[in-house]
């Protein structure tokens, strides 16, 4: 769950809390002298209840960066180890 200030998303009044479902990292949009990303998420009210699904633009600097994909660890099989 992430909270965005009114100045960090288009278009709405007051801060908004979202459980992000999707971020369009491939197409940043120049808007008002900054870059914005299209996002889709579920609105979370102040009591923690889920509400409507909403799509909006969020300032790119405010969108959390996804964790790096980890490569699987390769293990060396010893000849004495049964497969």
N, C-alpha and C positions, 0 to 999 in steps of 0.2 A: 504494500500500500504506500502510495506517495502523495504528498500534499503539494499543490502548486499554488503560488500566490496569484492574485488577480492579474498582475502585470506580466505573468509568465505563461498565460494561455489566452487563446482567442476563442470565443467571445463569451464573456460571462461576468457576473458580479460576485465579488468576494472570493476567498480561497476555495479550492476544490480538492477533495481526496478521491483518488482513483486506485483501483487495482488494475494495473496495466495488463492488457492482453496482447497487444500488438503495437509495434513501433515501426514506421516506415523509414528505416535507416538509409535506404537507397536513394531517396529523393528529398534532400533538404530543400526547404522553400525559403527564398529570401523575402523578408517582410519587415518593414519598419527598421531597416538598417541592421538586421540581425538574421540569423538562420533559425528556422522553425521546423519541427518534424510533425508529421501526421501521426496521431496515436488513437488507439481505441482502448477503452477501459470501462470498468463497472464503477459507477459512482458509489462511494461509501459515505453514509450520513454521519452526523456527529455521535450517534449511538453505536456505530459500527455495523449498521445494517446495510446490505447491498441494495442498490437501486437500479436505475436505468443504465443501459449500455450507451456510452457517449463517444462520439468521434470528434476530435478537435485538433487544433495546432498548439503545440507546446514549444516554448523556447528551447532550442537544441542544447544549450548549456545546462538546462535544468533537468533534462531526461537522464535517468541513471544509465550508466554504461553497462551493457550486459557482461556477465563474467566470461573470461576467456575460456574457450573450449579446451579441455584437457585431453592430451593424447593418452591413449591407453599405455599402461606400463608393460613393457616387454620383459618377460622372464626367461632366463636361460635355462633350458632343460639339460640336465646332466644325464650322461649315458646310463648311470645307475638308477635313475628315477624312472619307474614305470609310467607309461603314458596312458 
